[in-house]
Amino acid sequence: MKKNIYFFLLFFLFKQANLFAQDTLSPMVKKKVFLELGISANSYKGSLTANYGNYTSSSFHCGIKFNKKTRMNGKFNLSIGSISSQNTSNLNFVDAKGNVFYPISYFKTSITNLSYELNLVLLKKKKIAANVFGGIGVSKFNVKDFDGNDLANNLSSRAKGEDFNSISFFFPLGLNAEYIWKENFRSGFSVNVMNPLTDFFDNTSQYSPYKTVKDNVLMLKFYVSAPLAFK
């Protein structure tokens, strides 16, 4: 079901591209390629935390955006950063044999993301612009405990039978707004939900008081961009 929702959203964005392919923006927009650099505050929800709210982790972002005379533009994005969380409750779980387990209460995960996004222009004025975007990407992650120990091969830190691949697809969705300076230099702010297919950013899926909450990451990003190609 989760995959179907994401693919439907991507199909909708591609459909909008066909509908608006012949549309043009303001005459002041010329065909350009932009270099985009940014930094984000990251918040996680999942097995240890039911809701977003802790923005102590961050990522660095670098992207190449193609700003053509259409309402749909593409962007390649690379980000390197981390997420972390801690549950101060005395969590414990009992298996069918009555054995009590005390799973990890803290984790820090390094994440490297590579993605391609499609930006649909919602608003374009002389000095401001707003876009909604969606895409697909690949994430490489590494989960560690409080002492910096790698948890991927520590099977005792997860329920029996739980194993995971440290590479996962994800489907970013978000919204951004930006201010346009002289010579088309820009600064902006975006809100991005990562939507990974993995449920192991926090090392576990079953050992959780929030089993209905799947792992996800919310990124609040500030960025600047500059044109690389002119008329």
SVG drawing of the C-alpha trace seen along z (x, -y; Angstrom):
<svg xmlns="http://www.w3.org/2000/svg" viewBox="-3 -42 35 62">
<polyline fill="none" stroke="black" stroke-width="0.4" points="0.0,0.0 2.8,-2.4 4.6,-1.8 1.4,-2.3 0.8,-5.7 4.3,-6.9 4.1,-5.6 0.7,-7.3 2.2,-10.6 5.1,-10.3 2.7,-9.4 0.6,-12.5 3.7,-14.7 4.7,-13.3 1.2,-13.8 1.4,-17.5 4.6,-17.7 2.7,-16.6 -0.1,-19.1 2.2,-22.1 5.0,-21.2 4.1,-24.0 3.6,-26.6 6.3,-29.3 7.2,-31.3 8.1,-35.0 10.2,-36.4 12.9,-37.1 13.6,-33.4 16.2,-32.0 17.2,-28.4 19.8,-27.8 21.5,-25.2 21.8,-26.0 24.2,-24.8 22.4,-24.5 24.0,-24.2 22.1,-23.8 22.0,-22.5 19.0,-20.9 17.9,-20.2 16.6,-16.6 13.9,-15.1 13.1,-11.4 10.1,-9.3 9.9,-5.6 10.5,-2.8 11.8,-5.1 9.9,-8.3 6.3,-8.5 6.4,-12.0 8.8,-14.5 10.2,-17.1 13.9,-16.7 16.0,-18.6 19.5,-18.0 20.8,-16.2 21.6,-17.7 22.6,-17.1 24.6,-18.9 23.0,-19.1 24.5,-19.7 22.3,-19.7 22.2,-20.5 18.9,-22.0 17.7,-22.5 15.5,-25.6 13.9,-25.6 11.0,-27.6 8.4,-25.0 6.5,-24.4 8.4,-21.1 12.1,-21.0 14.4,-18.3 17.1,-18.2 19.9,-15.8 20.5,-16.0 23.3,-14.5 23.0,-14.8 25.3,-13.6 24.2,-13.7 22.6,-11.9 19.6,-11.3 19.5,-10.3 17.0,-9.7 16.7,-8.5 13.9,-7.0 14.4,-7.6 11.6,-5.1 12.7,-1.8 11.7,0.2 11.5,4.0 9.8,6.7 8.9,10.3 9.0,13.1 6.8,16.1 9.1,18.0 8.9,15.3 12.4,14.0 12.8,10.2 14.7,8.1 16.0,4.6 16.6,3.1 18.7,0.1 17.3,-3.3 19.6,-5.4 20.9,-5.3 22.7,-7.6 22.5,-6.8 24.7,-8.3 22.8,-8.7 24.0,-9.4 21.3,-10.0 21.4,-10.4 18.1,-11.3 16.4,-12.8 13.5,-15.1 10.9,-16.8 9.8,-20.3 6.4,-21.5 6.1,-25.3 3.2,-26.6 4.1,-30.3 6.5,-32.3 6.9,-36.1 9.7,-38.5 11.2,-38.1 9.6,-34.9 8.9,-31.4 7.3,-28.3 7.5,-24.6 6.2,-21.3 8.5,-18.3 8.7,-14.6 11.2,-12.0 13.1,-8.8 16.4,-8.1 18.8,-5.6 20.0,-5.8 23.1,-4.3 22.9,-4.2 24.9,-3.0 23.3,-2.6 25.4,-2.9 24.7,-2.8 25.6,-5.4 29.2,-4.1 29.6,-4.2 29.3,-0.4 27.9,0.8 24.5,2.4 24.0,3.9 25.6,7.2 24.5,7.1 21.6,9.5 20.9,9.4 19.9,5.8 16.9,6.8 14.1,9.3 14.8,12.8 14.7,13.0 15.1,9.3 17.8,8.5 18.2,5.6 20.1,4.2 21.9,0.9 20.8,-0.4 17.2,-1.4 15.1,-3.3 13.2,-6.4 10.6,-8.7 11.1,-12.4 8.1,-14.7 8.2,-18.3 7.6,-22.0 10.0,-24.9 9.9,-28.7 12.7,-31.0 13.6,-34.6 15.2,-35.7 18.1,-38.1 20.0,-40.0 21.4,-37.9 19.0,-35.1 20.9,-34.1 18.4,-32.6 18.0,-31.7 15.2,-29.5 13.7,-27.2 12.2,-23.7 10.3,-21.1 11.0,-17.6 9.7,-14.2 12.1,-11.4 9.7,-8.4 12.2,-5.5 11.2,-1.9 13.3,-0.6 12.0,-0.4 15.5,0.0 17.0,-3.5 16.8,-3.0 18.0,0.7 14.7,2.3 11.2,2.7 9.5,5.1 11.1,3.8 9.0,0.7 6.2,-0.7 5.1,-2.4 4.8,0.5 2.4,-1.3 4.9,-4.2 7.2,-3.5 10.6,-5.1 10.7,-8.5 12.8,-11.6 11.6,-15.3 14.2,-17.7 13.9,-21.5 16.5,-22.9 17.9,-26.4 19.7,-26.7 21.3,-29.1 21.6,-28.6 23.5,-30.2 23.2,-29.9 26.0,-28.0 24.9,-28.6 23.6,-31.8 22.2,-32.7"/>
</svg>
